[in-house]
Amino acid sequence: MISLKEAAATGIERVRQPNWANPFDHIKIDIVDGEVGPWLHLFAPFNLECNGRDPVDCLWVVGPLKVDPDEKCFEPYAGPLPDSVEYRAKVERFARIPVGRP
């Protein structure tokens, strides 16, 4: 397990928490001078269907999404990237699920 600070210091841009249900869900961090930038970019195949965009950008340094950058709760993300065929297929699969539609 690594923290956001450790990920940034070692150049790891994409991380995820191992308990997240979808293995394609992950966060891309902005690395600025070896430090975690103020924005986190949450990539999730369901984002497009439920939020209209993927990724969803979160300002993590203020507000209710404040994340402890020292907490070792992440692992490096090694799954398919958002422009891959595998990831796009998962996005399309979510789009076919009738959610609250007649």
Biopython code that builds the backbone (N, CA, C, O; Angstrom):
import numpy as np
from Bio.PDB.StructureBuilder import StructureBuilder

atoms = [
    (1, "MET", "N", (0.850, -1.171, 0.000)),
    (1, "MET", "CA", (0.000, 0.000, 0.000)),
    (1, "MET", "C", (0.900, 1.238, 0.000)),
    (1, "MET", "O", (1.972, 1.263, 0.604)),
    (2, "ILE", "N", (0.417, 2.256, -0.701)),
    (2, "ILE", "CA", (1.146, 3.510, -0.773)),
    (2, "ILE", "C", (0.201, 4.680, -0.536)),
    (2, "ILE", "O", (-1.016, 4.557, -0.670)),
    (3, "SER", "N", (0.783, 5.797, -0.186)),
    (3, "SER", "CA", (0.006, 7.023, -0.016)),
    (3, "SER", "C", (0.068, 7.828, -1.309)),
    (3, "SER", "O", (0.860, 7.524, -2.201)),
    (4, "LEU", "N", (-0.767, 8.848, -1.405)),
    (4, "LEU", "CA", (-0.704, 9.734, -2.564)),
    (4, "LEU", "C", (0.649, 10.433, -2.642)),
    (4, "LEU", "O", (1.198, 10.599, -3.731)),
    (5, "LYS", "N", (1.191, 10.846, -1.493)),
    (5, "LYS", "CA", (2.498, 11.502, -1.484)),
    (5, "LYS", "C", (3.585, 10.567, -1.998)),
    (5, "LYS", "O", (4.443, 10.980, -2.779)),
    (6, "GLU", "N", (3.553, 9.312, -1.563)),
    (6, "GLU", "CA", (4.550, 8.345, -2.028)),
    (6, "GLU", "C", (4.399, 8.084, -3.522)),
    (6, "GLU", "O", (5.391, 7.965, -4.242)),
    (7, "ALA", "N", (3.162, 7.996, -3.980)),
    (7, "ALA", "CA", (2.931, 7.776, -5.406)),
    (7, "ALA", "C", (3.517, 8.927, -6.216)),
    (7, "ALA", "O", (4.211, 8.699, -7.208)),
    (8, "ALA", "N", (3.242, 10.152, -5.802)),
    (8, "ALA", "CA", (3.755, 11.312, -6.531)),
    (8, "ALA", "C", (5.280, 11.350, -6.502)),
    (8, "ALA", "O", (5.912, 11.622, -7.522)),
    (9, "ALA", "N", (5.865, 11.081, -5.357)),
    (9, "ALA", "CA", (7.319, 11.133, -5.219)),
    (9, "ALA", "C", (8.021, 10.107, -6.102)),
    (9, "ALA", "O", (9.156, 10.323, -6.526)),
    (10, "THR", "N", (7.350, 8.993, -6.377)),
    (10, "THR", "CA", (7.956, 7.951, -7.206)),
    (10, "THR", "C", (7.452, 7.974, -8.643)),
    (10, "THR", "O", (7.816, 7.112, -9.443)),
    (11, "GLY", "N", (6.615, 8.960, -8.978)),
    (11, "GLY", "CA", (6.143, 9.112, -10.354)),
    (11, "GLY", "C", (4.985, 8.213, -10.742)),
    (11, "GLY", "O", (4.718, 8.030, -11.930)),
    (12, "ILE", "N", (4.292, 7.647, -9.762)),
    (12, "ILE", "CA", (3.130, 6.800, -10.048)),
    (12, "ILE", "C", (1.910, 7.705, -10.169)),
    (12, "ILE", "O", (1.461, 8.280, -9.178)),
    (13, "GLU", "N", (1.380, 7.831, -11.368)),
    (13, "GLU", "CA", (0.261, 8.748, -11.613)),
    (13, "GLU", "C", (-1.110, 8.137, -11.349)),
    (13, "GLU", "O", (-2.056, 8.856, -11.027)),
    (14, "ARG", "N", (-1.225, 6.831, -11.480)),
    (14, "ARG", "CA", (-2.542, 6.193, -11.362)),
    (14, "ARG", "C", (-2.546, 5.212, -10.202)),
    (14, "ARG", "O", (-1.704, 4.319, -10.111)),
    (15, "VAL", "N", (-3.528, 5.407, -9.310)),
    (15, "VAL", "CA", (-3.669, 4.559, -8.125)),
    (15, "VAL", "C", (-5.130, 4.180, -7.942)),
    (15, "VAL", "O", (-6.022, 4.780, -8.542)),
    (16, "ARG", "N", (-5.356, 3.193, -7.118)),
    (16, "ARG", "CA", (-6.715, 2.778, -6.776)),
    (16, "ARG", "C", (-6.701, 2.164, -5.393)),
    (16, "ARG", "O", (-5.650, 1.778, -4.882)),
    (17, "GLN", "N", (-7.870, 2.077, -4.793)),
    (17, "GLN", "CA", (-7.988, 1.362, -3.529)),
    (17, "GLN", "C", (-8.432, -0.060, -3.843)),
    (17, "GLN", "O", (-9.353, -0.257, -4.636)),
    (18, "PRO", "N", (-7.796, -1.043, -3.241)),
    (18, "PRO", "CA", (-8.095, -2.435, -3.588)),
    (18, "PRO", "C", (-9.513, -2.875, -3.260)),
    (18, "PRO", "O", (-9.973, -3.884, -3.795)),
    (19, "ASN", "N", (-10.223, -2.153, -2.399)),
    (19, "ASN", "CA", (-11.588, -2.551, -2.039)),
    (19, "ASN", "C", (-12.641, -1.962, -2.978)),
    (19, "ASN", "O", (-13.827, -2.229, -2.788)),
    (20, "TRP", "N", (-12.256, -1.177, -3.978)),
    (20, "TRP", "CA", (-13.220, -0.643, -4.931)),
    (20, "TRP", "C", (-13.786, -1.775, -5.766)),
    (20, "TRP", "O", (-13.045, -2.656, -6.202)),
    (21, "ALA", "N", (-15.086, -1.761, -5.994)),
    (21, "ALA", "CA", (-15.788, -2.867, -6.638)),
    (21, "ALA", "C", (-15.351, -3.099, -8.085)),
    (21, "ALA", "O", (-15.136, -4.243, -8.485)),
    (22, "ASN", "N", (-15.219, -2.044, -8.864)),
    (22, "ASN", "CA", (-14.852, -2.215, -10.268)),
    (22, "ASN", "C", (-13.336, -2.114, -10.400)),
    (22, "ASN", "O", (-12.755, -1.090, -10.039)),
    (23, "PRO", "N", (-12.693, -3.144, -10.906)),
    (23, "PRO", "CA", (-11.227, -3.116, -11.004)),
    (23, "PRO", "C", (-10.684, -2.070, -11.980)),
    (23, "PRO", "O", (-9.480, -1.814, -11.987)),
    (24, "PHE", "N", (-11.545, -1.458, -12.805)),
    (24, "PHE", "CA", (-11.103, -0.412, -13.729)),
    (24, "PHE", "C", (-11.154, 0.982, -13.093)),
    (24, "PHE", "O", (-10.588, 1.928, -13.640)),
    (25, "ASP", "N", (-11.825, 1.118, -11.945)),
    (25, "ASP", "CA", (-11.911, 2.406, -11.253)),
    (25, "ASP", "C", (-10.534, 2.772, -10.708)),
    (25, "ASP", "O", (-9.864, 1.955, -10.076)),
    (26, "HIS", "N", (-10.125, 4.011, -10.963)),
    (26, "HIS", "CA", (-8.829, 4.463, -10.465)),
    (26, "HIS", "C", (-8.758, 5.980, -10.461)),
    (26, "HIS", "O", (-9.598, 6.663, -11.048)),
    (27, "ILE", "N", (-7.749, 6.487, -9.793)),
    (27, "ILE", "CA", (-7.504, 7.920, -9.715)),
    (27, "ILE", "C", (-6.194, 8.230, -10.423)),
    (27, "ILE", "O", (-5.188, 7.546, -10.239)),
    (28, "LYS", "N", (-6.233, 9.276, -11.234)),
    (28, "LYS", "CA", (-5.000, 9.814, -11.812)),
    (28, "LYS", "C", (-4.684, 11.076, -11.019)),
    (28, "LYS", "O", (-5.519, 11.973, -10.898)),
    (29, "ILE", "N", (-3.473, 11.132, -10.483)),
    (29, "ILE", "CA", (-3.069, 12.319, -9.736)),
    (29, "ILE", "C", (-2.213, 13.205, -10.631)),
    (29, "ILE", "O", (-1.492, 12.719, -11.502)),
    (30, "ASP", "N", (-2.302, 14.495, -10.406)),
    (30, "ASP", "CA", (-1.392, 15.431, -11.053)),
    (30, "ASP", "C", (-0.138, 15.494, -10.184)),
    (30, "ASP", "O", (-0.224, 15.671, -8.969)),
    (31, "ILE", "N", (1.004, 15.349, -10.803)),
    (31, "ILE", "CA", (2.259, 15.444, -10.070)),
    (31, "ILE", "C", (2.917, 16.766, -10.454)),
    (31, "ILE", "O", (3.234, 17.002, -11.620)),
    (32, "VAL", "N", (3.117, 17.621, -9.456)),
    (32, "VAL", "CA", (3.704, 18.940, -9.668)),
    (32, "VAL", "C", (4.975, 19.026, -8.817)),
    (32, "VAL", "O", (4.910, 19.048, -7.588)),
    (33, "ASP", "N", (6.108, 19.075, -9.475)),
    (33, "ASP", "CA", (7.404, 19.133, -8.772)),
    (33, "ASP", "C", (7.543, 18.015, -7.740)),
    (33, "ASP", "O", (8.019, 18.248, -6.629)),
    (34, "GLY", "N", (7.127, 16.804, -8.105)),
    (34, "GLY", "CA", (7.247, 15.648, -7.224)),
    (34, "GLY", "C", (6.214, 15.569, -6.124)),
    (34, "GLY", "O", (6.281, 14.681, -5.274)),
    (35, "GLU", "N", (5.258, 16.482, -6.125)),
    (35, "GLU", "CA", (4.207, 16.518, -5.102)),
    (35, "GLU", "C", (2.845, 16.284, -5.751)),
    (35, "GLU", "O", (2.675, 16.461, -6.958)),
    (36, "VAL", "N", (1.883, 15.886, -4.928)),
    (36, "VAL", "CA", (0.520, 15.697, -5.402)),
    (36, "VAL", "C", (-0.092, 17.055, -5.701)),
    (36, "VAL", "O", (-0.106, 17.934, -4.839)),
    (37, "GLY", "N", (-0.600, 17.233, -6.923)),
    (37, "GLY", "CA", (-1.274, 18.476, -7.277)),
    (37, "GLY", "C", (-2.632, 18.557, -6.591)),
    (37, "GLY", "O", (-3.039, 17.607, -5.923)),
    (38, "PRO", "N", (-3.335, 19.670, -6.742)),
    (38, "PRO", "CA", (-4.596, 19.864, -6.025)),
    (38, "PRO", "C", (-5.782, 19.070, -6.588)),
    (38, "PRO", "O", (-6.812, 18.954, -5.924)),
    (39, "TRP", "N", (-5.649, 18.523, -7.803)),
    (39, "TRP", "CA", (-6.765, 17.817, -8.439)),
    (39, "TRP", "C", (-6.524, 16.319, -8.500)),
    (39, "TRP", "O", (-5.413, 15.861, -8.769)),
    (40, "LEU", "N", (-7.581, 15.566, -8.247)),
    (40, "LEU", "CA", (-7.608, 14.124, -8.495)),
    (40, "LEU", "C", (-8.600, 13.897, -9.622)),
    (40, "LEU", "O", (-9.629, 14.569, -9.691)),
    (41, "HIS", "N", (-8.305, 12.972, -10.488)),
    (41, "HIS", "CA", (-9.169, 12.678, -11.630)),
    (41, "HIS", "C", (-9.653, 11.233, -11.483)),
    (41, "HIS", "O", (-8.895, 10.285, -11.690)),
    (42, "LEU", "N", (-10.926, 11.088, -11.123)),
    (42, "LEU", "CA", (-11.505, 9.766, -10.895)),
    (42, "LEU", "C", (-11.999, 9.192, -12.214)),
    (42, "LEU", "O", (-12.943, 9.700, -12.820)),
    (43, "PHE", "N", (-11.339, 8.122, -12.644)),
    (43, "PHE", "CA", (-11.755, 7.397, -13.843)),
    (43, "PHE", "C", (-12.551, 6.181, -13.405)),
    (43, "PHE", "O", (-12.110, 5.415, -12.548)),
    (44, "ALA", "N", (-13.723, 6.007, -13.995)),
    (44, "ALA", "CA", (-14.575, 4.861, -13.703)),
    (44, "ALA", "C", (-15.477, 4.644, -14.912)),
    (44, "ALA", "O", (-16.079, 5.600, -15.400)),
    (45, "PRO", "N", (-15.584, 3.424, -15.402)),
    (45, "PRO", "CA", (-16.426, 3.190, -16.568)),
    (45, "PRO", "C", (-17.871, 3.660, -16.396)),
    (45, "PRO", "O", (-18.523, 3.990, -17.387)),
    (46, "PHE", "N", (-18.384, 3.698, -15.175)),
    (46, "PHE", "CA", (-19.760, 4.122, -14.943)),
    (46, "PHE", "C", (-19.899, 5.644, -14.913)),
    (46, "PHE", "O", (-21.017, 6.158, -14.962)),
    (47, "ASN", "N", (-18.793, 6.365, -14.833)),
    (47, "ASN", "CA", (-18.848, 7.829, -14.767)),
    (47, "ASN", "C", (-19.625, 8.439, -15.922)),
    (47, "ASN", "O", (-20.459, 9.319, -15.708)),
    (48, "LEU", "N", (-19.367, 7.991, -17.133)),
    (48, "LEU", "CA", (-20.013, 8.593, -18.290)),
    (48, "LEU", "C", (-21.530, 8.474, -18.190)),
    (48, "LEU", "O", (-22.248, 9.424, -18.501)),
    (49, "GLU", "N", (-22.013, 7.334, -17.766)),
    (49, "GLU", "CA", (-23.454, 7.108, -17.649)),
    (49, "GLU", "C", (-24.066, 7.924, -16.509)),
    (49, "GLU", "O", (-25.139, 8.503, -16.676)),
    (50, "CYS", "N", (-23.404, 7.976, -15.360)),
    (50, "CYS", "CA", (-24.032, 8.637, -14.209)),
    (50, "CYS", "C", (-23.624, 10.100, -14.041)),
    (50, "CYS", "O", (-24.346, 10.855, -13.391)),
    (51, "ASN", "N", (-22.502, 10.519, -14.601)),
    (51, "ASN", "CA", (-22.040, 11.900, -14.438)),
    (51, "ASN", "C", (-21.904, 12.656, -15.752)),
    (51, "ASN", "O", (-21.676, 13.866, -15.753)),
    (52, "GLY", "N", (-22.042, 11.957, -16.860)),
    (52, "GLY", "CA", (-21.942, 12.598, -18.162)),
    (52, "GLY", "C", (-20.523, 12.867, -18.629)),
    (52, "GLY", "O", (-20.318, 13.458, -19.689)),
    (53, "ARG", "N", (-19.548, 12.440, -17.849)),
    (53, "ARG", "CA", (-18.148, 12.626, -18.243)),
    (53, "ARG", "C", (-17.271, 11.621, -17.501)),
    (53, "ARG", "O", (-17.633, 11.116, -16.438)),
    (54, "ASP", "N", (-16.143, 11.353, -18.074)),
    (54, "ASP", "CA", (-15.145, 10.481, -17.462)),
    (54, "ASP", "C", (-13.791, 10.974, -17.932)),
    (54, "ASP", "O", (-13.481, 10.873, -19.118)),
    (55, "PRO", "N", (-12.993, 11.496, -17.050)),
    (55, "PRO", "CA", (-13.063, 11.384, -15.605)),
    (55, "PRO", "C", (-13.902, 12.478, -14.956)),
    (55, "PRO", "O", (-14.345, 13.426, -15.603)),
    (56, "VAL", "N", (-14.100, 12.308, -13.659)),
    (56, "VAL", "CA", (-14.688, 13.344, -12.823)),
    (56, "VAL", "C", (-13.522, 13.941, -12.033)),
    (56, "VAL", "O", (-12.793, 13.224, -11.348)),
    (57, "ASP", "N", (-13.356, 15.256, -12.136)),
    (57, "ASP", "CA", (-12.249, 15.931, -11.468)),
    (57, "ASP", "C", (-12.679, 16.389, -10.084)),
    (57, "ASP", "O", (-13.764, 16.943, -9.908)),
    (58, "CYS", "N", (-11.811, 16.149, -9.097)),
    (58, "CYS", "CA", (-12.117, 16.487, -7.706)),
    (58, "CYS", "C", (-10.977, 17.313, -7.132)),
    (58, "CYS", "O", (-9.818, 16.905, -7.195)),
    (59, "LEU", "N", (-11.300, 18.464, -6.578)),
    (59, "LEU", "CA", (-10.331, 19.274, -5.860)),
    (59, "LEU", "C", (-10.225, 18.676, -4.465)),
    (59, "LEU", "O", (-11.100, 18.903, -3.629)),
    (60, "TRP", "N", (-9.178, 17.924, -4.206)),
    (60, "TRP", "CA", (-9.099, 17.131, -2.980)),
    (60, "TRP", "C", (-8.595, 17.911, -1.772)),
    (60, "TRP", "O", (-8.742, 17.433, -0.647)),
    (61, "VAL", "N", (-8.019, 19.067, -1.953)),
    (61, "VAL", "CA", (-7.398, 19.767, -0.834)),
    (61, "VAL", "C", (-8.388, 20.554, 0.035)),
    (61, "VAL", "O", (-8.028, 21.011, 1.120)),
    (62, "VAL", "N", (-9.621, 20.712, -0.431)),
    (62, "VAL", "CA", (-10.642, 21.417, 0.355)),
    (62, "VAL", "C", (-11.963, 20.667, 0.250)),
    (62, "VAL", "O", (-12.143, 19.835, -0.640)),
    (63, "GLY", "N", (-12.864, 20.956, 1.138)),
    (63, "GLY", "CA", (-14.213, 20.416, 1.037)),
    (63, "GLY", "C", (-14.358, 19.006, 1.554)),
    (63, "GLY", "O", (-13.458, 18.467, 2.198)),
    (64, "PRO", "N", (-15.513, 18.410, 1.261)),
    (64, "PRO", "CA", (-15.840, 17.104, 1.829)),
    (64, "PRO", "C", (-14.995, 15.959, 1.268)),
    (64, "PRO", "O", (-14.948, 14.885, 1.868)),
    (65, "LEU", "N", (-14.330, 16.166, 0.137)),
    (65, "LEU", "CA", (-13.503, 15.103, -0.436)),
    (65, "LEU", "C", (-12.074, 15.138, 0.064)),
    (65, "LEU", "O", (-11.217, 14.447, -0.487)),
    (66, "LYS", "N", (-11.794, 15.920, 1.088)),
    (66, "LYS", "CA", (-10.421, 16.045, 1.573)),
    (66, "LYS", "C", (-9.852, 14.663, 1.853)),
    (66, "LYS", "O", (-10.442, 13.865, 2.582)),
    (67, "VAL", "N", (-8.711, 14.400, 1.270)),
    (67, "VAL", "CA", (-8.034, 13.114, 1.382)),
    (67, "VAL", "C", (-6.738, 13.322, 2.138)),
    (67, "VAL", "O", (-6.044, 14.314, 1.915)),
    (68, "ASP", "N", (-6.405, 12.415, 3.017)),
    (68, "ASP", "CA", (-5.124, 12.486, 3.715)),
    (68, "ASP", "C", (-4.047, 11.973, 2.765)),
    (68, "ASP", "O", (-4.019, 10.778, 2.471)),
    (69, "PRO", "N", (-3.165, 12.834, 2.278)),
    (69, "PRO", "CA", (-2.170, 12.402, 1.297)),
    (69, "PRO", "C", (-1.105, 11.476, 1.874)),
    (69, "PRO", "O", (-0.309, 10.911, 1.124)),
    (70, "ASP", "N", (-1.077, 11.311, 3.203)),
    (70, "ASP", "CA", (-0.116, 10.417, 3.847)),
    (70, "ASP", "C", (-0.692, 9.031, 4.144)),
    (70, "ASP", "O", (0.043, 8.114, 4.509)),
    (71, "GLU", "N", (-2.008, 8.885, 3.985)),
    (71, "GLU", "CA", (-2.637, 7.594, 4.308)),
    (71, "GLU", "C", (-2.276, 6.550, 3.255)),
    (71, "GLU", "O", (-2.458, 6.764, 2.057)),
    (72, "LYS", "N", (-1.764, 5.426, 3.726)),
    (72, "LYS", "CA", (-1.344, 4.349, 2.818)),
    (72, "LYS", "C", (-2.531, 3.435, 2.528)),
    (72, "LYS", "O", (-2.655, 2.353, 3.103)),
    (73, "CYS", "N", (-3.401, 3.890, 1.626)),
    (73, "CYS", "CA", (-4.618, 3.136, 1.332)),
    (73, "CYS", "C", (-4.764, 2.857, -0.169)),
    (73, "CYS", "O", (-5.819, 2.407, -0.615)),
    (74, "PHE", "N", (-3.715, 3.122, -0.942)),
    (74, "PHE", "CA", (-3.770, 2.953, -2.387)),
    (74, "PHE", "C", (-2.768, 1.909, -2.849)),
    (74, "PHE", "O", (-1.824, 1.561, -2.141)),
    (75, "GLU", "N", (-3.002, 1.426, -4.048)),
    (75, "GLU", "CA", (-2.045, 0.578, -4.740)),
    (75, "GLU", "C", (-1.892, 1.147, -6.151)),
    (75, "GLU", "O", (-2.813, 1.792, -6.653)),
    (76, "PRO", "N", (-0.766, 0.922, -6.789)),
    (76, "PRO", "CA", (-0.630, 1.385, -8.170)),
    (76, "PRO", "C", (-1.677, 0.721, -9.059)),
    (76, "PRO", "O", (-1.967, -0.466, -8.911)),
    (77, "TYR", "N", (-2.234, 1.484, -9.970)),
    (77, "TYR", "CA", (-3.226, 0.954, -10.913)),
    (77, "TYR", "C", (-2.493, 0.373, -12.104)),
    (77, "TYR", "O", (-1.677, 1.046, -12.733)),
    (78, "ALA", "N", (-2.788, -0.879, -12.411)),
    (78, "ALA", "CA", (-2.130, -1.560, -13.530)),
    (78, "ALA", "C", (-3.140, -2.050, -14.561)),
    (78, "ALA", "O", (-2.796, -2.847, -15.434)),
    (79, "GLY", "N", (-4.381, -1.583, -14.469)),
    (79, "GLY", "CA", (-5.425, -2.029, -15.386)),
    (79, "GLY", "C", (-5.397, -1.265, -16.695)),
    (79, "GLY", "O", (-4.492, -0.470, -16.947)),
    (80, "PRO", "N", (-6.405, -1.517, -17.528)),
    (80, "PRO", "CA", (-6.474, -0.840, -18.823)),
    (80, "PRO", "C", (-6.730, 0.661, -18.676)),
    (80, "PRO", "O", (-7.455, 1.100, -17.784)),
    (81, "LEU", "N", (-6.128, 1.419, -19.556)),
    (81, "LEU", "CA", (-6.301, 2.873, -19.543)),
    (81, "LEU", "C", (-7.610, 3.257, -20.233)),
    (81, "LEU", "O", (-8.143, 2.477, -21.022)),
    (82, "PRO", "N", (-8.126, 4.439, -19.948)),
    (82, "PRO", "CA", (-9.429, 4.850, -20.471)),
    (82, "PRO", "C", (-9.562, 4.846, -21.992)),
    (82, "PRO", "O", (-10.682, 4.747, -22.493)),
    (83, "ASP", "N", (-8.485, 4.946, -22.733)),
    (83, "ASP", "CA", (-8.597, 4.915, -24.192)),
    (83, "ASP", "C", (-8.414, 3.508, -24.771)),
    (83, "ASP", "O", (-8.378, 3.342, -25.990)),
    (84, "SER", "N", (-8.300, 2.499, -23.907)),
    (84, "SER", "CA", (-8.139, 1.125, -24.378)),
    (84, "SER", "C", (-9.477, 0.525, -24.803)),
    (84, "SER", "O", (-10.540, 0.975, -24.374)),
    (85, "VAL", "N", (-9.407, -0.476, -25.635)),
    (85, "VAL", "CA", (-10.602, -1.180, -26.105)),
    (85, "VAL", "C", (-11.327, -1.823, -24.926)),
    (85, "VAL", "O", (-12.556, -1.786, -24.860)),
    (86, "GLU", "N", (-10.591, -2.398, -24.014)),
    (86, "GLU", "CA", (-11.171, -3.079, -22.855)),
    (86, "GLU", "C", (-11.954, -2.108, -21.965)),
    (86, "GLU", "O", (-13.072, -2.411, -21.548)),
    (87, "TYR", "N", (-11.377, -0.963, -21.681)),
    (87, "TYR", "CA", (-12.045, 0.039, -20.842)),
    (87, "TYR", "C", (-13.283, 0.584, -21.554)),
    (87, "TYR", "O", (-14.347, 0.690, -20.944)),
    (88, "ARG", "N", (-13.157, 0.928, -22.826)),
    (88, "ARG", "CA", (-14.284, 1.470, -23.596)),
    (88, "ARG", "C", (-15.436, 0.454, -23.666)),
    (88, "ARG", "O", (-16.604, 0.841, -23.628)),
    (89, "ALA", "N", (-15.113, -0.826, -23.768)),
    (89, "ALA", "CA", (-16.155, -1.862, -23.784)),
    (89, "ALA", "C", (-16.924, -1.878, -22.470)),
    (89, "ALA", "O", (-18.138, -2.085, -22.461)),
    (90, "LYS", "N", (-16.224, -1.660, -21.363)),
    (90, "LYS", "CA", (-16.885, -1.616, -20.055)),
    (90, "LYS", "C", (-17.788, -0.387, -19.961)),
    (90, "LYS", "O", (-18.880, -0.472, -19.399)),
    (91, "VAL", "N", (-17.351, 0.759, -20.503)),
    (91, "VAL", "CA", (-18.176, 1.972, -20.526)),
    (91, "VAL", "C", (-19.461, 1.692, -21.301)),
    (91, "VAL", "O", (-20.553, 2.032, -20.845)),
    (92, "GLU", "N", (-19.330, 1.076, -22.467)),
    (92, "GLU", "CA", (-20.502, 0.763, -23.293)),
    (92, "GLU", "C", (-21.424, -0.227, -22.610)),
    (92, "GLU", "O", (-22.641, -0.143, -22.772)),
    (93, "ARG", "N", (-20.884, -1.149, -21.862)),
    (93, "ARG", "CA", (-21.713, -2.123, -21.139)),
    (93, "ARG", "C", (-22.591, -1.416, -20.108)),
    (93, "ARG", "O", (-23.771, -1.743, -19.973)),
    (94, "PHE", "N", (-22.029, -0.454, -19.383)),
    (94, "PHE", "CA", (-22.825, 0.314, -18.427)),
    (94, "PHE", "C", (-23.898, 1.140, -19.134)),
    (94, "PHE", "O", (-24.993, 1.300, -18.595)),
    (95, "ALA", "N", (-23.621, 1.657, -20.299)),
    (95, "ALA", "CA", (-24.578, 2.480, -21.022)),
    (95, "ALA", "C", (-25.812, 1.671, -21.443)),
    (95, "ALA", "O", (-26.876, 2.248, -21.669)),
    (96, "ARG", "N", (-25.682, 0.360, -21.549)),
    (96, "ARG", "CA", (-26.807, -0.487, -21.961)),
    (96, "ARG", "C", (-27.696, -0.918, -20.801)),
    (96, "ARG", "O", (-28.746, -1.521, -21.023)),
    (97, "ILE", "N", (-27.296, -0.618, -19.573)),
    (97, "ILE", "CA", (-28.085, -1.011, -18.413)),
    (97, "ILE", "C", (-29.219, -0.004, -18.221)),
    (97, "ILE", "O", (-28.956, 1.189, -18.064)),
    (98, "PRO", "N", (-30.467, -0.457, -18.230)),
    (98, "PRO", "CA", (-31.585, 0.486, -18.036)),
    (98, "PRO", "C", (-31.668, 0.924, -16.576)),
    (98, "PRO", "O", (-32.133, 0.169, -15.722)),
    (99, "VAL", "N", (-31.219, 2.135, -16.295)),
    (99, "VAL", "CA", (-31.236, 2.666, -14.942)),
    (99, "VAL", "C", (-32.327, 3.722, -14.836)),
    (99, "VAL", "O", (-32.168, 4.844, -15.317)),
    (100, "GLY", "N", (-33.436, 3.353, -14.201)),
    (100, "GLY", "CA", (-34.528, 4.298, -13.994)),
    (100, "GLY", "C", (-35.182, 4.782, -15.266)),
    (100, "GLY", "O", (-35.789, 5.852, -15.283)),
    (101, "ARG", "N", (-35.070, 4.017, -16.323)),
    (101, "ARG", "CA", (-35.676, 4.398, -17.589)),
    (101, "ARG", "C", (-36.840, 3.459, -17.891)),
    (101, "ARG", "O", (-36.772, 2.269, -17.584)),
    (102, "PRO", "N", (-37.901, 3.984, -18.487)),
    (102, "PRO", "CA", (-39.055, 3.112, -18.813)),
    (102, "PRO", "C", (-38.709, 2.126, -19.912)),
    (102, "PRO", "O", (-39.554, 1.323, -20.309)),
]
sb = StructureBuilder()
sb.init_structure("model")
sb.init_model(0)
sb.init_chain("A")
sb.init_seg("    ")
for serial, (resi, resn, name, xyz) in enumerate(atoms, 1):
    if name == "N":
        sb.init_residue(resn, " ", resi, " ")
    sb.init_atom(name, np.array(xyz, "f"), 0.0, 1.0, " ", f" {name:<3s}", serial, name[0])
structure = sb.get_structure()
